Amino acid sequence: MRCALGRGGISALKREGDGATPRAAMRLLSVYYNPSRGSRPSTALDVRAIRSNDGWCDDPRDRNYNRAVRHPYPTSAEHLWRADALYDLIVVLDYNIRPRRRGAGSAIFMHVARPGYQPTEGCIALQPADLLKLLRIARRGTRVVAF
């Protein structure tokens, strides 16, 4: 499947804010979807509807770095509920989850691609139909490899 990768290319030395997609084999952990724009995807992975106050902490100094949080949040955290369609469907990838290394990169997801497959901030992005097709065949332990 065609995909977009990070504006910083693929890096074995991923750092917070570098825009790179990590060079890694990452398990597909769980799925978030925007219920106002689509129905629950069919998959064997854990699925959760995004709420308007859902976020993901990207502040390496915070105790919740690279974890789901609720807005308003006192430090830097992405909003998962977005006006654009990029996060209508999110797959959380097993990058820097356990063990978590502060500053090694956060919020590495598979999500919806921008028009023309413009680069991401470090994520992997696919067309919605391809993402849904991938989720239908995914099982616990399924990995995506960026190399």
N, C-alpha and C positions, 0 to 999 in steps of 0.2 A: 504494500500500500504506500502511496506517496504520502510524505509527511514534511512538516517544517520542523527545524531544529533551532537551537539558540543562536542569536546574533553573534555570539562569541565562538561559534563552532562547537566542536566536541573536545572536552578537556578531561584529562586524567587527574588534574589538580584543581578541581572545581572549587570556587570561592564565592561567597555571597556577593551578589551584584555584578559578577563578571559577564553575565549574559550567556554563559556556556552551558551546553547540555553535558551532563556528566558521562564520561566513558565508563559504562557499567552495564551489568545484567541486573535489571530491576524487576522485582515481582510486582504484579498488579495487586494492590492491597484492598482497596475499596472504591466505591463510586459515589459521587454526589451528582444530583441532577436538579435543574431548575423546574419545579412543577408548574410554573406559570407559562412555560414555553414548550413543554413536552411531557410525555408520560414516562412512568418508571421504566427504565431499560430492562430488558430480559438478560439476566446474567447469573452465574453461580456466585459472584462476588457479593459482599455486603453492599447494600445500596441505601442511601439516605437522601431525602429531599433537602435542598438548600433552603435555609431561612434567611430572611432579609438581614439578620444581624450576624450571620456566619462569617468568620474570617480565618486567616492562617498567619501566624506570627512569623515575621521575617527579621526580627531584631535579635542578632546574635547575643546580645547582653541580657536578654530576657529569659526567665526560667521556662517559658513556654515556647522557646525558639523551635521552629519547624513543627509546630503542633496546631491543631484546630483551636480557635478561640472565639469569643463572642464580642461583637462591637456594641457599644463603644469600648475600645481597648486602649489602655494607657500608653502603649508604645506602638511602634510600626507593625502593621498587620494588613495583609491584603484583604479586600472585600471579595467574598465568593459570589455574592449577589451583585451582578454587574448589569449596566445598561446595554452593553454590547452582548453578542452571543458567545463569546469565547469560553465562558465558564458555564454554559447551559448544561454541559456534560463534562465532568472531571473524573479522571481516574488517578487516585493517589498512588504514586510509585514509591517503592521501597528504596528510597535514596536518603541517606543520612537520618534514618528513623531510629534504628537501634544498632549500634550505639549512635547517639547524636553527638556530632562534633560541632561546637559553636564556630560559626563562620564558614563552614564547609558547604553551605548552600541549603536553601529551603524552598518549600512550595514547588517541588519538581513533580509536575503532573503531566498526564496526557489530557489534552483538551481540544476544543474545536479550533480549526485553523482559520486564520484571517484570509480574506480574499487574496488569491495569488500565492498562497503559502508564504506570506511574509514571515521573517524570523520571529522567534519567541524570545522571552527573557531567560530561557534555559530549559523550557519544557519541550515536550514532543506534541505536535499538533496535527490532527487529521481532519478530513471532511467528516461531517456528522454521520453520514451513511457508513463510512468505513469504521468509525469509532463504534457505532452500534453493532456492526457485523463482528468486530473484534470482541466486543463484550459478550455476544451470544456464544462464542466458542471458548471464551476464557474460563479457566478453572482456577481454584486456589493453587498457588504455586506457578501459574503462568508467568513467564518473564518476557520483557522486552529488552533487547540488547542494542545499545548505542555504541558504535565503534568507528 
